[in-house]
């Protein structure tokens, strides 16, 4: 029924809107903004900030600390820094960009005022002047900190905002547009927005001149249906923001918290968003069930406050420890008796074993997580898996090659190991035969040919094969695992193989292994070929090295 209606402007409202500059960085906001704008994880941000704080070599100036201390929750700015930045703004941008009085920002109630906000040690060292001395990521973070600090002392941006109400029959439509009149701090710095909605917001646009009573022409009618979206999954930035708002953690621990939950596989990052894993969900459920007080957000925030009081001398550390430990000890004893054995039982899934019909669980192995049958040891079926964008489990089917196991005749399948993909007998663990594989020029897998040695096994007479281990190449019996004989490769051959280090003709005085020529950071030297088990070295003249 809208197609035949008259669209009339019934109200036009214009007003000036000011957008104030953001405060200087504290730790949590630096980590959030570095993720939003630079896609730096919190751990990387803090590592780069540490380097900027400790000092960077600026050529003739020597090592210079470029920013103030980076673990802080205070927005306090030293008076001399305020004076310097105001002078810089007046000279660089003009008096119209400089407020009459400095902007003074208030820190949170729980903030520790021992350190200033994160700022450049001198605004005179603008990003372009130090760019030749900084690597790409270090420069990007310094530029972010420098611009944010200068912007926090500039005038607000001013917009002309227009709101138009349009009547069409019984329906009322509203259009909003804005026009930037004065850029203020936005001439230097624009703060990124949180990715909190599942849909992209359309930016406000400039509206044409309209007056009450104007009749508008309908160009197109687009029926659209909008559904309430569930809260989006956390990014590193939004999780840090949530931790800060809930009072969990401190500036020095945010990056560690994020690093730990990813390192321990409690969450996995998919397209920048953190998805809980089965392991993470199960660990969380077990801990909440057995330690309800300690896992309560309010309890954690209260503990943080008590630790602050201990630091300030307002609370005895003995009293704080007693209040925590007595109930914790009771919960700990109860958990020891009743808590589920996660390692023994694995993480439950909804998947079934295709061989015996039993449930599959997620277990932790040396090379990561895998799916295993709960009917073990009667059924030894295992599967590799990955997670899709929704965080759901997808089984990775074993890739089969037209290769038969020479020991038992079964098919060989591709497996993932610590050092990448390899070929393994499908009858494992009854047959433990494995082979190396390579990727050929067409991007396909092919079996790597074993390098044979002219030597024969001294125990069974089978040919010896050249293998590579953690300490280099060695000889192994081709009849493995029936015969597990191994032997070191001849010292001189090992040193000269594949254009490697040249053998000197001498042996190490400490371990007897051959000495080889090497060239290092400070020039040529002679070293033991048994490195790193033997670290013997000695200097050698350049003339001898060049002759060699």
Order of alpha helices (4+ residues) and beta strands (2+ residues): beta-alpha-alpha-beta-beta-alpha-alpha-alpha-beta-beta-beta-alpha-alpha-beta-beta-alpha-alpha-alpha-alpha-beta-beta-beta-beta-beta-beta-beta-beta-beta-beta-beta-beta-beta-beta-alpha-beta-beta-beta-beta-alpha
